[in-house]
Amino acid sequence: MNGKVALVTGGSRGIGAATALRLARDGFDVALTYVQGKEAAEEVVRRIEALGRRGLAVRADSADAGEAAEAVGRTVAGLGRIDVLVNNVGVGALGPLDGFSLADVDRALDVNVRGVFLTSQAAAARLPEGGRIVTVGSCMAQHVPGPGGTLYATSKAALIGLTKALARELGGRGITANIVHPGPTDTDMNPAEGPYAPAQAAATALGRYGTVDEVASTVAYLAGEGASYVTGAEFAVDGGHAA
């Protein structure tokens, strides 16, 4: 992958940071976006550069339509091109149906759906033959284990339709689009030792949380040459949450 460039949205921590570092190990130069975690983003860039690749941290709020699309242009300006887009950025939105305000709904859909659409749209105009779009969805787009997931599941399920449509839209140019659904994954936002962890782990067939590296490895596969005939597909990295 030497000479190729990937953009990972929300790449300053968690699954995004693990994905950025995995892609760098695979030979990509990597840009990553962040909103508030500037120091964390810069640390990921330092680790990318320590692997001998170029890194770039781009401040972009995916809730802002202009910034979501501009992240692609800033990647091309800074690193010269874009070959892979990883739509990783997202916000949680869990709670009782009657507890969501209009602002809650707008925020979740702006980041989790509109921002992903606009970033994908901007990337599609720049991606070369053989380019890749990989979107991080959620196990809750395939199976909702209990109450409280209406808004979040709605936003993540929308990405399945977007992915399949992108596969058809861009297939003639040899560009693939796929979606990865993580299950309960050990991150700062959802730690494996947190108060909700026992119930989430029990909802999987394996009875445990996943790691960010386990998710990143699937994203890296879809970004690589070995997945050139895979498009419009869903990949559950969820420990059997949807089984």
Phi, psi and omega in degrees: 000006182305132180092349178269156186235134175241146172245124178246112178282144183062045188263016184272346182201172173058221182300322181297315179295316179299321179292316179301316181290322178296318179295323176297318177297331179277359174108001179278146158280142191227128168258148178220146179257157176208165175246302183248337186273062183298314182296319179295319179296317180294328176293320177297319178299317178300321180290325174297314181293328177294338176274002178087013179248164175275142177230154181212126175259126183239120175282119181207125178267113183293346174285343178264118186303318181294316182292325179301315180286323183292340179302325179292312179299323180289329174294313180296320179296322184275327186240358170096342183188178170215130179245333183222133170247126173249108178277090183255334187299143178188161176237148175281152179205079184242141179158175180294147184306317184280002180263355183273128174274169176299323178297322177298314181297314181298317181299312181297315182287327178297314182281309190282338182239298185299316180298319178295317178301310185292323177292320178295320178298315180293320180294320182302328179287345185245339185293140177275176171308132181086008179292169185225140167236120178238125182247138177266114179263232179196149174301336181285353171281344181251331181204121177258112189281349182187183181291163176103358187250014188302309185288314181296315180296322177301312183294322181281327177295327178301330182289338176294312178299318179299316182298314181295322179291321176298321179301318178288320183295321190252357183300327180296341177261008180075016180265131180258156176220125181219164181229138180248129181252098175289147169269201176304121187230136184288103178223174177300326182283334184217069187293147181293346177253012183282173184294335181264358187296315183303317181291320180292318179297320181295337180283352178263158177289330181274347176072028180208166171284155170271171176252158179297327180291328177295321176290315182300327182294325178288319176300316181297321177301313182292335178278347187264177183293331183293345182254025186293342179252018180248118178205151182070022188252155175251135179238115179271117174247071196227012179063020181087021178302323182264005183289000000 
